[in-house]
Amino acid sequence: MSGLHFRHAIVVGGSGMLAGCCRKLLTISDKVSVMARREDRVRSIAPQIVPIVCDYDDMGALTSALAGQVPDLLVVWIHQSKPELRRLLAACLTPGGRFVQVVGSGHGDPARADRVAEKRSVVAGLPVSGQIVVLGFIVENFGSRWLTDAEISDGIFAAIEGGDPFTIIGAATPVSLTPPFADG
């Protein structure tokens, strides 16, 4: 490890597929909080993780939940684009903090410069650094599959350690190899 250390890491939407990343953040952070809608899911990740129960799609609830929080790392997994919500989150970071946006391959497709620019603009003018981590897919056996939760968590943690402004976990192209979404 590179000596990377955070005083307070908050992971928004971290109670599912990012749980492994949250556990790894405990090794490089004094405090790790996970913002999620259900406290029981956060508590099941690790006993040291502090739950922040909030419907982060609700701007008022999000503002209340962020009151008094001063993270120096924010990892954000929000399904929709929601630039105003992302901006609100980025603005709560301590100066010099890092804002890591985790996005699906459709929102972070490097061929779609407009989408990548929208994600980069979230931190424009703020005294923080921004990272975009794109969740792609794995090409194998003449086909493709989605990343596993472990591959996602490991990839995001590696991106945080590496600090590159733009990272793709797996592949995001060619779009023709994008696996089908499972019926849910």
Backbone torsions as a table, in degrees:
resi	resn	phi	psi	omega
1	MET	NA	154.0	-170.4
2	SER	-91.7	7.2	-175.6
3	GLY	84.6	8.1	178.0
4	LEU	-62.3	133.7	-178.2
5	HIS	-147.4	138.9	176.1
6	PHE	-123.6	143.7	175.6
7	ARG	-76.2	-46.0	-178.5
8	HIS	-144.6	114.2	175.8
9	ALA	-103.4	131.5	173.6
10	ILE	-117.6	131.8	176.2
11	VAL	-113.5	119.2	179.2
12	VAL	-94.2	121.7	-177.4
13	GLY	78.4	34.2	-173.8
14	GLY	-100.3	8.5	-173.9
15	SER	-86.8	-4.2	179.5
16	GLY	-110.8	-107.6	-174.1
17	MET	-67.6	-15.1	179.0
18	LEU	-94.7	6.1	-177.5
19	ALA	-56.5	-41.2	179.0
20	GLY	-62.9	-39.1	176.6
21	CYS	-64.2	-40.6	178.6
22	CYS	-60.3	-42.6	177.8
23	ARG	-63.2	-40.5	179.1
24	LYS	-66.4	-35.3	178.6
25	LEU	-62.2	-26.4	176.6
26	LEU	-59.7	-26.2	-178.1
27	THR	-78.6	-16.0	-177.9
28	ILE	-127.4	14.6	-177.4
29	SER	-135.3	144.2	174.0
30	ASP	-69.6	-35.9	-177.0
31	LYS	-144.1	136.4	175.4
32	VAL	-125.4	126.7	175.5
33	SER	-117.7	147.7	175.8
34	VAL	-124.1	124.9	176.8
35	MET	-93.4	121.8	-178.7
36	ALA	-153.5	169.1	-178.8
37	ARG	-80.3	-22.5	-175.8
38	ARG	-125.8	120.6	-178.6
39	GLU	-63.3	-38.1	-177.3
40	ASP	-61.6	-34.4	178.6
41	ARG	-68.8	-38.4	178.5
42	VAL	-67.2	-45.8	-178.3
43	ARG	-61.2	-27.6	-179.1
44	SER	-76.0	-12.2	-179.5
45	ILE	-72.1	-54.7	179.4
46	ALA	-168.8	143.5	-176.7
47	PRO	-64.4	-23.7	-178.1
48	GLN	-78.2	-15.1	-176.4
49	ILE	-79.0	133.0	-178.1
50	VAL	-92.2	121.3	178.7
51	PRO	-78.4	140.4	168.7
52	ILE	-120.5	101.5	-175.5
53	VAL	-83.5	121.0	-174.6
54	CYS	-165.4	141.8	167.7
55	ASP	-87.5	96.8	-172.7
56	TYR	-73.5	-0.4	170.7
57	ASP	-81.2	-14.0	-179.8
58	ASP	-98.1	109.8	-175.2
59	MET	-58.9	-38.3	178.9
60	GLY	-65.7	-45.0	178.4
61	ALA	-64.3	-39.2	179.5
62	LEU	-65.0	-44.2	178.6
63	THR	-59.5	-44.4	178.1
64	SER	-63.0	-43.3	-178.3
65	ALA	-65.5	-30.4	-178.7
66	LEU	-82.4	-14.7	-179.0
67	ALA	-56.4	125.2	178.6
68	GLY	84.2	-8.0	178.3
69	GLN	-86.7	131.0	178.0
70	VAL	-132.7	73.3	-179.5
71	PRO	-77.4	156.3	170.9
72	ASP	-109.7	-1.1	171.2
73	LEU	-141.3	129.1	174.3
74	LEU	-126.6	122.0	174.7
75	VAL	-109.8	121.0	-170.5
76	VAL	-121.6	118.8	174.4
77	TRP	-118.5	97.8	178.8
78	ILE	-124.0	126.8	-174.0
79	HIS	-61.5	-44.0	-176.7
80	GLN	-83.9	168.0	179.8
81	SER	-63.1	-60.3	174.1
82	LYS	41.8	61.8	-178.7
83	PRO	-61.5	-34.0	-179.4
84	GLU	-67.7	-35.6	177.9
85	LEU	-70.3	-42.3	178.0
86	ARG	-62.7	-39.9	179.7
87	ARG	-64.0	-43.1	177.9
88	LEU	-58.6	-43.4	178.3
89	LEU	-64.4	-48.4	-178.4
90	ALA	-59.8	-35.6	-177.5
91	ALA	-69.0	-17.3	-179.7
92	CYS	-85.6	-7.4	179.3
93	LEU	-67.4	148.2	172.7
94	THR	-66.8	147.5	177.0
95	PRO	-53.1	134.5	-176.6
96	GLY	87.7	-2.9	-179.9
97	GLY	-71.1	176.1	-177.2
98	ARG	-124.2	133.0	-179.9
99	PHE	-112.1	113.1	-177.5
100	VAL	-109.0	112.8	178.2
101	GLN	-97.4	120.1	176.8
102	VAL	-97.6	124.5	-176.6
103	VAL	-134.2	154.5	175.2
104	GLY	-74.3	166.6	-175.5
105	SER	-63.7	-26.6	177.3
106	GLY	-69.1	-36.6	-179.4
107	HIS	-86.8	-19.4	-177.7
108	GLY	-117.2	18.8	179.7
109	ASP	-57.6	117.3	-178.2
110	PRO	-61.5	-20.0	176.6
111	ALA	-75.4	-14.9	178.9
112	ARG	-103.7	80.1	-176.5
113	ALA	-57.1	-31.9	-179.7
114	ASP	-64.3	-39.0	-179.8
115	ARG	-71.5	-40.5	178.1
116	VAL	-66.0	-41.7	178.5
117	ALA	-61.8	-38.9	177.9
118	GLU	-61.3	-42.2	179.4
119	LYS	-67.2	-39.9	179.3
120	ARG	-66.8	-33.0	-176.7
121	SER	-67.6	-17.9	-178.7
122	VAL	-57.9	-35.8	-177.4
123	VAL	-100.1	2.2	-178.1
124	ALA	-57.3	129.2	177.9
125	GLY	81.8	-6.7	177.7
126	LEU	-92.5	149.4	-179.1
127	PRO	-82.4	48.1	-178.5
128	VAL	-134.0	163.2	173.9
129	SER	-102.2	152.5	-178.3
130	GLY	-121.4	145.9	174.2
131	GLN	-131.4	146.3	172.8
132	ILE	-119.3	126.5	176.8
133	VAL	-118.9	116.8	-177.2
134	VAL	-96.1	128.1	175.3
135	LEU	-89.0	109.6	-179.1
136	GLY	-97.9	-137.6	-179.2
137	PHE	-146.3	168.9	-179.7
138	ILE	-108.4	128.8	175.9
139	VAL	-94.2	121.9	-179.6
140	GLU	-158.1	153.8	174.6
141	ASN	48.6	47.0	177.6
142	PHE	61.8	23.1	178.0
143	GLY	-154.5	-155.4	179.7
144	SER	-150.5	163.1	177.0
145	ARG	-146.9	159.9	175.8
146	TRP	-73.8	157.6	175.6
147	LEU	-64.5	147.7	172.8
148	THR	-80.8	164.4	176.9
149	ASP	-58.2	-40.0	179.9
150	ALA	-65.2	-42.5	178.4
151	GLU	-63.5	-38.3	178.5
152	ILE	-64.9	-52.2	-178.8
153	SER	-60.7	-45.5	179.3
154	ASP	-63.3	-41.7	-179.4
155	GLY	-65.8	-41.8	178.7
156	ILE	-66.0	-43.7	179.1
157	PHE	-62.0	-42.3	177.8
158	ALA	-62.9	-38.2	177.9
159	ALA	-64.8	-40.6	177.3
160	ILE	-62.2	-46.5	179.1
161	GLU	-62.5	-40.0	-177.6
162	GLY	-75.0	-34.4	176.4
163	GLY	77.3	5.8	179.4
164	ASP	-63.4	142.0	-177.2
165	PRO	-66.7	-22.6	-178.2
166	PHE	-144.0	121.9	-178.6
167	THR	-133.0	137.8	172.3
168	ILE	-113.5	125.3	175.0
169	ILE	-92.6	118.8	-174.9
170	GLY	82.1	-139.3	-179.4
171	ALA	-125.8	146.6	175.8
172	ALA	-112.7	-9.9	179.2
173	THR	-138.6	157.5	-1.0
174	PRO	-75.1	145.9	-178.3
175	VAL	-57.7	-29.8	179.7
176	SER	-62.1	-18.9	178.4
177	LEU	-95.6	1.4	178.6
178	THR	-57.7	126.3	-179.8
179	PRO	-66.1	155.0	175.8
180	PRO	-69.7	150.7	174.4
181	PHE	-77.8	139.6	178.0
182	ALA	-71.2	144.1	174.8
183	ASP	-70.0	132.9	-175.5
184	GLY	-130.5	NA	NA
